[in-house]
Amino acid sequence: MKNTAYFFIVSISIVITLTFGKSLLIPFVFAMLLWFISRKMRSLMNKVKFIKKHFPTWIKNTLSSLIIISSLIVISKILSTNINTLAQATQEYDSNIGSIVENISQYLTIDLTETLKTQLGNINFGQILSLIFNSITELFGNLFMIVIYVLFIFLEEANFHKKLMLAFSNKEKQEKISSILEEIEASITNYLGLKTLVSFITGFLSYIILLFIGIDAPVFWAFLIALLNFIPTVGSLIATVFPATYCLLQFGDISPFLLVLFLVGTVQVVIGNIIEPRLMGNSLNISSLATLIALSVWGSIWSITGMFLSVPITVILIIILSQFPSTKPVAIILSDKGDIK
């Protein structure tokens, strides 16, 4: 009874901390992910003998960080330009609502004119685009804080091994902690690398389709599709429906809507159900149900950002929980097939 009370008290305290401290915790989590990526880039640089021999660690850390930050800034500029283009274009498409209503009524052979005009007329696509842009650029708004976090993480990295030896005199404990950290790093970098590759392929193929159909700002939609691909389960669905719905407004015809829905949806299904599972394999070791629950939980706590981070956070939790006898059963339940190291 006492243990149950402690569990609920600790759980509630954690949720409250995550909710009210998200302005500080979210940049820190992204900083940790960037640190993992930087370490991976550094290890790739070390494969070149000249760089490994003549470039000190701090220069390699700086180079990798500059590459990542520069990429984020370029992406932000491209998105900003495309969002402004779309926001201006939507004002010219109000007259297409009547055509959309007539086409849908003909397809359904039911007179829904008044109802559909009311519903479609109430949709403010400019406002929706602004909300999407604000959600995407929230990360870039915290870029300065993320950079500061990354800087201090790099500084801590230099002395971490020494601190580990001082904190734990037992060599077995030192090796265990190092093993846990290495496993977390390997799992997260593997996930981010493969997921980025899969998302890039999905976005690129979607870009070709959308360019062929003639939708406004296909670069934006392709990036949005690639980005939403990081959200498990529902991300690919939203990424397909939203540009398809925009086609209704732009063309005033249901045919481009169905075309985008079918072609982009096919890309999502083929890559998500055939290519991605083969690339990922069982490396993440998370059950489908645990993924869905994590998506809901982290989405309710940290909204869209939590959805993006749900898988990496769950991977870390499973690895940590599997190291302690009292929490190992929880890790087994969250895992894919119950195989825990």
Sequence and secondary structure as in RCSB ss.txt:
>XXXX:A:sequence
MKNTAYFFIVSISIVITLTFGKSLLIPFVFAMLLWFISRKMRSLMNKVKFIKKHFPTWIKNTLSSLIIISSLIVI
SKILSTNINTLAQATQEYDSNIGSIVENISQYLTIDLTETLKTQLGNINFGQILSLIFNSITELFGNLFMIVIYV
LFIFLEEANFHKKLMLAFSNKEKQEKISSILEEIEASITNYLGLKTLVSFITGFLSYIILLFIGIDAPVFWAFLI
ALLNFIPTVGSLIATVFPATYCLLQFGDISPFLLVLFLVGTVQVVIGNIIEPRLMGNSLNISSLATLIALSVWGS
IWSITGMFLSVPITVILIIILSQFPSTKPVAIILSDKGDIK
>XXXX:A:secstr
 HHHHHHHHHHHHHHHHHHHTHHHHHHHHHHHHHHHHHHHHHHHHTTSHHHHHHS HHHHHHHHHHHHHHHHHHH
HHHHHHHHHHHHHHHGGGTTHHHHHHHHHHHHHTS  HHHHHHHHHT  HHHHHHHHHHHHHHHHHTHHHHHHHH
HHHHHHHHHHHHHHHHH   HHHHHHHHHHHHHHHHHHHHHHHHHHHHHHHHHHHHHHHHHHHT S HHHHHHHH
HHHTTSTTHHHHHHHHHHHHHHHHHHSSHHHHHHHHHHHHHHHHHIIIIIHHHHHTTSS   HHHHHHHHHHHHH
HHHHHHHHHHHHHHHHHHHHHTTSTTTHHHHHHHSSSS   
